[in-house]
Amino acid sequence: LDEMLLMDYRDLHMQDSLEAQKEAEDFPLFLYAMPMSETRIFFEETSLVARPPIPYNYLKKQLYKRLSHYGVKVEQVLEEEFCLIPMGGSLPSFDQR
């Protein structure tokens, strides 16, 4: 991988059963992949908007399933990131500090 991959919505890794296909439809996920060096790649499996939020363990399971489908072998995890950005709330007050 020599270039960044943004919002890869392909769900080929979730076509092995009717249940997996339904999950792919009900919980659309996408992948970010960013090469950090010749031997390190940052991967992130995420969803744009989901209510309730998709659990981290499910995202991790789907990331490993996706990587396995494409023949990517994870040799070492250097860091895990956990982030939740609330969406759909009220607009901020412009006079607040």
C-alpha positions in Angstrom: 0.0 0.0 0.0 1.6 3.2 -1.1 -1.3 5.6 -0.9 -4.0 6.6 1.5 -7.4 5.0 1.2 -10.3 7.0 2.4 -13.8 5.8 3.2 -13.6 2.3 1.5 -17.2 1.1 1.8 -16.6 -2.2 0.0 -18.2 -5.0 1.9 -16.9 -8.0 0.0 -15.6 -9.4 3.3 -19.3 -9.5 4.6 -20.8 -11.6 1.9 -20.1 -15.1 3.3 -23.6 -15.6 4.7 -27.1 -14.0 4.6 -26.6 -12.8 8.2 -23.3 -11.1 7.3 -24.9 -9.5 4.2 -27.7 -8.1 6.5 -25.2 -6.8 9.0 -23.4 -5.0 6.1 -26.6 -3.4 5.1 -27.8 -2.6 8.6 -24.4 -1.3 9.9 -22.5 0.2 6.9 -18.8 0.5 7.9 -15.8 1.8 6.1 -12.1 1.6 6.2 -9.3 4.2 6.4 -5.8 2.9 5.5 -2.8 5.2 5.7 0.7 4.1 5.1 3.1 5.3 7.9 6.2 3.8 6.5 7.2 0.8 4.2 6.4 -1.6 7.1 3.6 0.2 9.0 0.1 1.0 8.1 -2.6 2.8 10.1 -6.0 1.0 9.7 -9.3 2.3 11.1 -12.7 0.6 10.7 -15.5 3.1 11.5 -19.1 4.1 10.7 -20.3 7.5 9.7 -23.4 7.8 11.8 -25.0 5.0 13.8 -27.5 5.1 16.6 -26.7 3.6 18.9 -23.0 3.8 18.3 -21.4 0.6 17.0 -19.4 -1.1 19.8 -15.6 -1.0 19.5 -15.3 -4.8 19.7 -17.6 -5.2 16.7 -15.6 -2.7 14.7 -12.3 -4.5 15.6 -13.8 -7.8 14.6 -14.9 -6.4 11.3 -11.5 -4.8 10.7 -9.7 -8.1 11.2 -12.3 -9.9 9.0 -11.8 -7.3 6.2 -8.0 -7.4 6.4 -8.0 -11.2 6.4 -10.3 -11.2 3.3 -7.7 -9.1 1.5 -4.8 -11.3 2.7 -3.4 -8.7 5.1 -1.7 -10.3 8.1 -1.4 -8.2 11.2 2.0 -8.9 12.8 1.9 -6.3 15.6 -0.5 -3.7 16.9 1.4 -0.6 18.1 -1.6 1.4 19.3 -5.4 1.3 19.3 -7.5 4.4 19.0 -11.0 4.8 20.5 -13.0 7.8 19.4 -16.7 8.7 19.4 -17.8 11.9 17.7 -21.4 12.8 18.7 -23.5 13.6 15.6 -27.0 15.1 15.3 -27.1 17.1 18.4 -28.1 20.7 18.7 -26.0 23.5 17.2 -23.5 25.2 19.6 -24.3 28.6 20.9 -22.1 31.1 19.1 -21.7 33.3 22.3 -20.3 30.4 24.4 -16.6 30.2 25.2 
